[in-house]
Amino acid sequence: MTSEPRPDYAGDISPQDAWALIEADPLAQLIDVRTSAEWNFVGIPDLSKVGRPVHRVEWQTFPTMQQNSSFVAEASQAVLRSGGTKGSPVFFLCRSGARSRAAAIAMSGAGFTHAYNVAGGFEGVVDGAGHRGEKNGWKAAHLPWRQS
């Protein structure tokens, strides 16, 4: 379920609702803003069922974790190259939802009117056993994903 729209971005959306909208809208796009190390070692969402790529654009660059100063330009190009527009739903995903929220805010500032943060991210929060991927997020929702 989506949260109320915010003045700085379209709001938070559950992984399940993001997936449903991605399946329903051929212009909807998913941008994974984690680092290259996370993509390679943790896995990535798999949109092959809907015939679309997951755009991978680091919000912070590995290994220094400096903010990617080209993020807005790179993410904009990825969306537009894939047939999306500034009015298309664009979902941003990170590990747990913090970087992706910042990315959604940045893209809203660049004119993307439906920039959403995927709440819980790819792995979600740490559970009682100290593990991610079980409590919330894309993986815990059993949505399609794969190892790189």
Backbone as ProteinMPNN parsed JSONL, in Angstrom:
{"seq_chain_A": "MTSEPRPDYAGDISPQDAWALIEADPLAQLIDVRTSAEWNFVGIPDLSKVGRPVHRVEWQTFPTMQQNSSFVAEASQAVLRSGGTKGSPVFFLCRSGARSRAAAIAMSGAGFTHAYNVAGGFEGVVDGAGHRGEKNGWKAAHLPWRQS", "coords_chain_A": {"N_chain_A": [[0.841, -1.175, 0.0], [0.442, 2.269, -0.681], [1.86, 5.181, 0.833], [0.616, 8.353, 1.988], [0.899, 10.894, -0.481], [3.807, 12.932, -0.516], [5.178, 16.237, -0.096], [7.703, 16.294, -1.237], [8.198, 13.957, -2.705], [6.546, 11.15, -4.372], [5.747, 9.333, -2.44], [5.862, 6.497, -0.139], [5.848, 3.055, -1.036], [4.666, -0.268, -0.852], [6.637, -3.244, -1.444], [5.057, -5.226, -2.69], [2.898, -3.762, -3.799], [4.336, -2.114, -5.517], [5.353, -4.038, -7.305], [2.921, -4.992, -8.392], [2.046, -2.713, -9.778], [4.148, -2.413, -11.572], [3.798, -4.719, -13.086], [1.317, -4.098, -14.213], [1.576, -1.652, -15.617], [3.137, -0.811, -18.492], [4.954, 1.253, -18.757], [6.051, 1.697, -16.312], [8.9, 1.856, -14.183], [11.769, 0.398, -12.568], [14.28, 1.31, -10.403], [17.227, 0.335, -9.037], [19.09, 1.434, -6.46], [21.238, 0.654, -5.012], [24.662, -0.346, -4.249], [27.262, -1.478, -6.539], [28.531, -3.66, -5.388], [26.534, -4.682, -3.689], [24.609, -5.435, -5.598], [26.008, -7.484, -6.885], [26.645, -9.338, -4.834], [24.408, -9.714, -3.179], [22.127, -9.847, -4.726], [19.54, -9.078, -7.203], [16.387, -7.507, -8.053], [14.175, -9.218, -10.298], [12.89, -8.552, -13.323], [12.223, -9.924, -15.57], [9.913, -11.319, -16.183], [8.102, -9.37, -16.935], [9.375, -8.315, -19.037], [11.192, -6.185, -18.811], [14.08, -4.238, -17.913], [15.885, -4.053, -14.774], [16.92, -1.05, -13.704], [20.124, -0.139, -12.833], [21.548, 2.079, -10.831], [23.859, 3.58, -8.975], [23.303, 5.221, -5.904], [25.101, 5.982, -4.0], [28.537, 5.693, -4.505], [30.352, 2.741, -4.726], [33.663, 1.867, -3.749], [33.838, 3.999, -1.993], [31.579, 5.224, -1.053], [30.724, 7.752, -1.592], [28.348, 10.213, -2.503], [26.754, 9.775, -5.601], [27.316, 12.026, -7.958], [26.285, 12.163, -10.48], [23.875, 10.94, -10.42], [21.088, 11.763, -10.883], [21.127, 12.457, -13.614], [21.973, 10.006, -14.783], [19.952, 8.213, -13.919], [17.69, 9.436, -15.018], [18.254, 9.217, -17.777], [18.198, 6.408, -18.009], [15.489, 5.792, -17.495], [14.16, 7.234, -19.552], [15.363, 6.161, -21.845], [14.306, 3.629, -21.787], [11.733, 3.953, -22.583], [10.09, 5.158, -20.757], [8.62, 8.068, -19.163], [8.769, 11.393, -17.729], [6.456, 11.398, -16.332], [5.868, 8.789, -15.81], [5.364, 5.985, -13.558], [7.967, 5.579, -11.301], [9.963, 3.512, -9.482], [12.001, 3.368, -6.67], [14.607, 1.553, -5.186], [16.483, 0.332, -2.469], [18.68, -1.092, -0.006], [17.221, -1.039, 2.462], [15.461, 1.101, 2.364], [16.265, 3.764, 2.847], [18.282, 5.119, 1.218], [16.909, 4.931, -1.185], [14.685, 6.491, -0.733], [15.851, 9.03, -0.601], [16.735, 9.137, -3.248], [14.273, 9.11, -4.633], [13.273, 11.574, -3.827], [15.205, 13.284, -4.983], [14.79, 12.743, -7.711], [12.156, 13.566, -7.997], [12.528, 16.265, -7.645], [13.745, 16.742, -10.042], [11.695, 16.725, -11.789], [10.268, 14.348, -12.132], [7.215, 13.052, -11.687], [5.982, 10.908, -10.436], [7.617, 9.502, -8.504], [8.556, 6.985, -6.467], [9.388, 5.605, -3.271], [10.425, 2.39, -2.502], [9.263, 0.867, 0.177], [10.963, -0.704, 2.819], [12.81, -1.75, 1.103], [15.159, -3.877, -0.686], [16.206, -5.918, 0.947], [15.154, -5.401, 3.483], [14.562, -4.738, 7.013], [16.685, -5.614, 9.805], [16.11, -8.71, 11.371], [15.052, -10.404, 14.44], [17.041, -12.323, 14.724], [19.193, -11.12, 13.657], [19.367, -11.016, 10.9], [18.804, -10.05, 7.489], [16.177, -9.816, 4.994], [14.09, -11.42, 5.729], [12.065, -10.258, 7.234], [10.808, -7.907, 6.108], [10.499, -6.164, 2.93], [11.588, -6.599, -0.544], [12.653, -9.235, -1.032], [11.645, -10.691, 1.182], [8.97, -10.544, 0.606], [8.73, -12.386, -1.293], [9.038, -11.785, -3.988], [10.041, -11.694, -7.474], [13.495, -12.327, -7.895], [17.052, -12.46, -8.408], [20.353, -13.885, -8.264], [23.283, -12.164, -9.2]], "CA_chain_A": [[0.0, 0.0, 0.0], [1.221, 3.499, -0.735], [1.609, 6.18, 1.865], [0.117, 9.61, 1.435], [1.93, 11.634, -1.22], [4.533, 13.922, 0.262], [5.497, 17.362, -0.971], [9.009, 16.147, -1.874], [8.194, 12.786, -3.582], [5.2, 10.576, -4.471], [5.441, 8.58, -1.229], [6.387, 5.144, 0.021], [4.979, 2.018, -1.571], [5.132, -1.592, -0.456], [7.178, -4.006, -2.566], [3.96, -5.916, -3.37], [2.174, -2.792, -4.616], [5.235, -1.707, -6.605], [5.359, -5.136, -8.275], [1.624, -5.003, -9.076], [2.028, -1.594, -10.726], [5.122, -2.726, -12.625], [3.137, -5.69, -13.956], [0.151, -3.495, -14.875], [1.891, -0.469, -16.414], [4.358, -1.059, -19.261], [5.884, 2.376, -18.649], [6.616, 1.736, -14.956], [10.328, 1.528, -14.158], [12.375, 0.122, -11.262], [15.692, 1.683, -10.319], [17.914, -0.179, -7.852], [20.1, 2.456, -6.182], [22.294, 0.106, -4.161], [26.003, -0.331, -4.843], [27.628, -2.616, -7.382], [28.822, -4.807, -4.509], [25.252, -5.246, -3.256], [24.0, -6.128, -6.742], [26.759, -8.695, -7.174], [26.719, -10.298, -3.743], [23.126, -9.915, -2.499], [21.123, -10.149, -5.735], [18.765, -7.97, -7.747], [15.041, -7.875, -8.499], [14.132, -9.794, -11.642], [11.698, -8.094, -14.039], [12.15, -10.617, -16.859], [8.516, -11.707, -16.414], [7.418, -8.266, -17.601], [10.187, -7.909, -20.175], [11.867, -4.908, -18.583], [15.28, -4.338, -17.079], [16.027, -3.285, -13.539], [17.983, -0.069, -13.918], [21.044, -0.102, -11.699], [22.234, 3.366, -10.759], [24.28, 3.755, -7.586], [23.085, 6.499, -5.224], [26.435, 6.197, -3.452], [29.451, 4.892, -5.298], [31.198, 1.784, -4.018], [33.691, 1.563, -2.325], [34.006, 5.189, -1.156], [30.245, 5.601, -0.569], [30.443, 9.144, -1.918], [27.119, 10.339, -3.284], [26.962, 9.799, -7.045], [26.899, 13.347, -8.426], [25.619, 11.987, -11.772], [22.723, 10.067, -10.237], [19.868, 12.236, -11.545], [21.309, 12.337, -15.063], [22.019, 8.583, -15.145], [18.629, 7.616, -13.7], [16.796, 10.025, -16.021], [18.558, 8.578, -19.059], [17.744, 5.016, -17.967], [14.026, 5.788, -17.619], [13.765, 7.726, -20.865], [15.841, 5.183, -22.832], [13.437, 2.448, -21.727], [10.389, 4.316, -23.011], [9.369, 5.861, -19.706], [8.579, 9.525, -19.233], [8.823, 12.011, -16.405], [5.182, 11.121, -15.686], [5.729, 7.343, -15.556], [5.721, 5.555, -12.209], [9.346, 5.134, -11.15], [10.122, 2.967, -8.141], [13.396, 3.35, -6.253], [14.829, 0.457, -4.247], [17.831, 0.158, -1.93], [18.692, -2.22, 0.921], [16.134, -1.0, 3.442], [14.538, 2.193, 2.083], [16.763, 5.114, 3.13], [18.88, 5.705, 0.016], [15.893, 5.024, -2.241], [13.852, 7.658, -0.422], [16.622, 10.194, -1.046], [16.722, 9.107, -4.717], [12.935, 9.523, -5.069], [13.201, 13.028, -3.613], [16.048, 13.924, -5.995], [14.148, 12.626, -9.027], [10.98, 14.446, -7.971], [13.069, 17.6, -7.874], [14.122, 16.829, -11.46], [10.487, 16.737, -12.598], [9.581, 13.053, -12.199], [6.046, 13.313, -10.847], [5.541, 9.689, -9.745], [8.826, 8.865, -7.991], [8.198, 6.305, -5.221], [10.347, 4.838, -2.493], [9.932, 1.059, -2.142], [9.448, 0.721, 1.625], [11.583, -1.978, 3.187], [13.915, -2.016, 0.185], [15.362, -5.221, -1.222], [16.441, -6.875, 2.037], [14.388, -5.075, 4.68], [15.243, -4.478, 8.28], [17.275, -6.759, 10.495], [15.151, -9.401, 12.237], [15.533, -10.735, 15.777], [18.24, -13.159, 14.632], [20.258, -10.331, 13.064], [19.42, -11.262, 9.462], [17.923, -9.294, 6.602], [15.539, -10.613, 3.958], [13.043, -12.277, 6.29], [11.014, -9.508, 7.924], [10.102, -7.07, 5.139], [11.287, -5.898, 1.734], [11.329, -7.324, -1.797], [12.938, -10.667, -0.877], [10.709, -11.261, 2.157], [7.654, -10.608, -0.039], [8.844, -13.476, -2.275], [8.933, -11.24, -5.338], [11.11, -12.256, -8.3], [14.835, -11.791, -7.782], [18.077, -13.418, -8.811], [21.75, -13.561, -7.977], [23.983, -11.678, -10.407]], "C_chain_A": [[0.884, 1.236, 0.0], [0.879, 4.391, 0.448], [1.029, 7.409, 1.188], [1.235, 10.287, 0.657], [2.544, 12.696, -0.31], [4.866, 15.085, -0.651], [6.807, 17.168, -1.738], [9.16, 14.883, -2.734], [6.814, 12.138, -3.508], [4.798, 9.763, -3.248], [6.113, 7.226, -1.211], [5.364, 4.148, -0.505], [5.541, 0.667, -1.143], [5.737, -2.299, -1.662], [6.07, -4.701, -3.372], [3.189, -4.968, -4.282], [3.039, -2.286, -5.772], [5.237, -2.776, -7.693], [4.045, -5.164, -9.065], [1.549, -3.885, -10.116], [3.019, -1.806, -11.865], [4.507, -3.73, -13.604], [2.035, -5.042, -14.794], [0.493, -2.375, -15.849], [3.201, -0.68, -17.17], [5.366, 0.098, -19.233], [6.533, 2.479, -17.272], [8.056, 1.224, -14.978], [10.779, 1.278, -12.725], [13.85, 0.471, -11.335], [16.237, 1.216, -8.974], [19.099, 0.737, -7.603], [21.21, 1.962, -5.264], [23.639, 0.151, -4.89], [26.238, -1.564, -5.708], [27.937, -3.848, -6.534], [27.528, -5.471, -4.044], [24.582, -6.008, -4.393], [24.677, -7.473, -6.963], [26.674, -9.743, -6.081], [25.391, -10.606, -3.07], [22.034, -10.322, -3.477], [20.387, -8.905, -6.178], [17.346, -8.434, -8.054], [15.116, -8.385, -9.94], [12.815, -9.403, -12.304], [11.542, -8.809, -15.379], [10.721, -11.046, -17.186], [7.74, -10.623, -17.157], [8.249, -7.69, -18.745], [10.872, -6.566, -20.048], [13.119, -5.119, -17.746], [15.061, -3.672, -15.722], [17.177, -2.331, -13.817], [18.838, -0.036, -12.659], [21.849, 1.187, -11.759], [22.578, 3.6, -9.288], [23.94, 5.161, -7.075], [24.397, 6.939, -4.587], [27.364, 5.224, -4.161], [30.333, 4.023, -4.42], [32.621, 1.914, -4.548], [33.736, 2.791, -1.421], [32.719, 5.623, -0.473], [29.992, 7.1, -0.672], [29.148, 9.183, -2.708], [27.479, 10.482, -4.751], [26.429, 11.123, -7.584], [26.18, 13.28, -9.775], [24.319, 11.203, -11.654], [21.494, 10.518, -11.03], [19.989, 12.096, -13.058], [21.279, 10.882, -15.5], [20.651, 7.931, -15.011], [17.627, 8.148, -14.726], [17.006, 9.367, -17.374], [18.047, 7.145, -19.098], [16.234, 4.932, -18.172], [13.614, 6.163, -19.037], [14.188, 6.769, -21.982], [14.943, 3.958, -22.898], [11.99, 2.765, -22.091], [9.545, 4.988, -21.954], [9.411, 7.361, -19.935], [8.719, 10.083, -17.82], [7.516, 11.824, -15.642], [4.942, 9.647, -15.395], [5.991, 7.038, -14.082], [7.161, 5.04, -12.196], [9.533, 4.753, -9.688], [11.603, 2.849, -7.832], [13.555, 2.368, -5.095], [16.273, 0.486, -3.771], [17.786, -1.02, -0.964], [17.474, -2.197, 1.831], [15.188, 0.191, 3.277], [15.05, 3.598, 2.331], [17.353, 5.786, 1.892], [17.828, 5.891, -1.079], [14.929, 6.176, -1.981], [14.55, 8.929, -0.886], [16.632, 10.277, -2.574], [15.366, 9.569, -5.254], [12.758, 11.034, -4.908], [14.0, 13.763, -4.685], [15.375, 13.883, -7.37], [12.866, 13.446, -9.1], [11.41, 15.875, -8.241], [13.479, 17.835, -9.318], [12.904, 16.718, -12.378], [9.783, 15.408, -12.775], [8.434, 13.09, -11.19], [5.525, 12.1, -10.092], [6.751, 8.883, -9.301], [8.525, 8.316, -6.595], [9.404, 5.634, -4.579], [9.719, 3.483, -2.177], [10.292, 0.821, -0.68], [10.004, -0.663, 1.939], [12.715, -2.379, 2.268], [13.974, -3.445, -0.318], [15.468, -6.247, -0.1], [15.635, -6.609, 3.296], [15.246, -4.864, 5.909], [15.799, -5.772, 8.863], [16.224, -7.378, 11.411], [15.785, -9.722, 13.591], [16.793, -11.571, 15.794], [19.411, -12.409, 13.992], [20.412, -10.525, 11.567], [18.469, -10.328, 8.715], [17.264, -10.271, 5.633], [14.409, -11.499, 4.448], [11.839, -11.495, 6.803], [10.17, -8.638, 6.988], [11.007, -6.845, 3.942], [10.944, -6.84, 0.592], [11.515, -8.834, -1.617], [11.942, -11.328, 0.071], [9.307, -11.393, 1.586], [7.612, -11.706, -1.111], [8.579, -12.995, -3.697], [10.129, -11.727, -6.15], [12.442, -11.54, -8.082], [15.816, -12.882, -8.192], [19.448, -12.949, -8.323], [22.399, -13.119, -9.281], [24.955, -12.72, -10.904]], "O_chain_A": [[1.953, 1.243, 0.612], [-0.229, 4.358, 0.984], [0.965, 7.486, -0.039], [2.39, 10.262, 1.081], [1.873, 13.271, 0.547], [4.84, 14.931, -1.872], [7.011, 17.8, -2.774], [10.165, 14.748, -3.432], [5.994, 12.528, -2.677], [3.608, 9.527, -3.04], [6.834, 6.855, -2.137], [4.158, 4.38, -0.423], [6.758, 0.487, -1.082], [5.382, -1.982, -2.798], [6.141, -4.757, -4.6], [2.861, -5.326, -5.414], [2.538, -2.056, -6.873], [5.135, -2.455, -8.877], [4.063, -5.342, -10.283], [1.039, -4.096, -11.216], [2.75, -1.417, -13.001], [4.679, -3.6, -14.816], [1.845, -5.402, -15.955], [-0.235, -2.168, -16.819], [4.267, -0.723, -16.555], [6.513, -0.075, -19.646], [7.464, 3.262, -17.084], [8.383, 0.281, -15.698], [10.247, 1.866, -11.784], [14.576, -0.004, -12.209], [15.773, 1.641, -7.916], [20.01, 0.818, -8.427], [22.028, 2.751, -4.791], [23.725, 0.635, -6.019], [25.513, -2.555, -5.62], [27.628, -4.968, -6.941], [27.442, -6.699, -4.011], [24.048, -7.097, -4.184], [24.011, -8.481, -7.2], [26.635, -10.935, -6.383], [25.253, -11.659, -2.447], [21.116, -11.057, -3.112], [20.57, -7.822, -5.622], [17.121, -9.621, -8.291], [16.016, -8.018, -10.695], [11.749, -9.865, -11.896], [10.797, -8.34, -16.24], [10.361, -11.127, -18.361], [6.824, -10.925, -17.922], [7.866, -6.69, -19.352], [11.11, -5.883, -21.044], [13.203, -6.066, -16.965], [14.169, -2.84, -15.554], [18.286, -2.764, -14.132], [18.318, 0.082, -11.549], [22.713, 1.362, -12.619], [21.689, 3.795, -8.459], [24.248, 6.16, -7.725], [24.758, 8.115, -4.628], [27.01, 4.067, -4.388], [30.978, 4.507, -3.49], [32.771, 2.066, -5.761], [33.678, 2.649, -0.199], [32.749, 6.302, 0.554], [29.166, 7.655, 0.053], [28.878, 8.28, -3.5], [28.397, 11.221, -5.105], [25.215, 11.317, -7.657], [25.529, 14.247, -10.17], [23.72, 10.838, -12.666], [20.92, 9.724, -11.776], [19.044, 11.657, -13.714], [20.626, 10.551, -16.49], [20.233, 7.179, -15.891], [16.807, 7.39, -15.243], [16.041, 9.0, -18.045], [17.515, 6.711, -20.12], [15.755, 4.095, -18.937], [12.8, 5.472, -19.65], [13.456, 6.588, -22.954], [14.832, 3.321, -23.945], [11.113, 1.919, -21.919], [8.4, 5.354, -22.218], [10.144, 7.855, -20.792], [8.778, 9.334, -16.845], [7.466, 12.063, -14.436], [3.926, 9.29, -14.799], [6.752, 7.75, -13.427], [7.523, 4.17, -12.988], [9.296, 5.552, -8.782], [12.371, 2.302, -8.623], [12.758, 2.35, -4.157], [17.189, 0.646, -4.577], [16.913, -1.878, -1.101], [16.772, -3.2, 1.965], [14.194, 0.276, 3.998], [14.332, 4.557, 2.049], [16.966, 6.904, 1.553], [17.849, 6.882, -1.809], [14.412, 6.772, -2.926], [13.926, 9.803, -1.489], [16.546, 11.37, -3.134], [15.309, 10.332, -6.219], [12.16, 11.688, -5.762], [13.527, 14.757, -5.236], [15.391, 14.872, -8.104], [12.528, 13.968, -10.163], [10.745, 16.608, -8.973], [13.554, 18.977, -9.773], [13.049, 16.628, -13.597], [8.791, 15.336, -13.5], [8.664, 13.154, -9.982], [4.701, 12.25, -9.19], [6.899, 7.719, -9.673], [8.271, 9.075, -5.66], [10.313, 5.161, -5.261], [8.61, 3.423, -1.646], [11.454, 0.605, -0.337], [9.556, -1.665, 1.383], [13.505, -3.259, 2.611], [12.959, -4.139, -0.368], [14.882, -7.326, -0.188], [15.451, -7.518, 4.105], [16.474, -4.82, 5.847], [15.424, -6.872, 8.457], [15.529, -6.668, 12.138], [16.929, -9.348, 13.849], [17.542, -11.541, 16.77], [20.487, -12.975, 13.802], [21.472, -10.232, 11.013], [17.459, -9.881, 9.259], [17.722, -11.402, 5.465], [13.829, -12.251, 3.666], [10.719, -12.007, 6.806], [8.942, -8.642, 7.079], [12.157, -7.287, 3.938], [10.129, -7.751, 0.734], [10.649, -9.62, -2.001], [11.448, -12.418, -0.217], [8.535, -12.248, 2.021], [6.583, -11.921, -1.751], [7.975, -13.701, -4.504], [11.136, -12.134, -5.571], [12.509, -10.311, -8.084], [15.463, -14.055, -8.306], [19.655, -11.775, -8.017], [22.088, -13.652, -10.345], [25.636, -12.501, -11.905]]}, "name": "protein", "num_of_chains": 1, "seq": "MTSEPRPDYAGDISPQDAWALIEADPLAQLIDVRTSAEWNFVGIPDLSKVGRPVHRVEWQTFPTMQQNSSFVAEASQAVLRSGGTKGSPVFFLCRSGARSRAAAIAMSGAGFTHAYNVAGGFEGVVDGAGHRGEKNGWKAAHLPWRQS"}
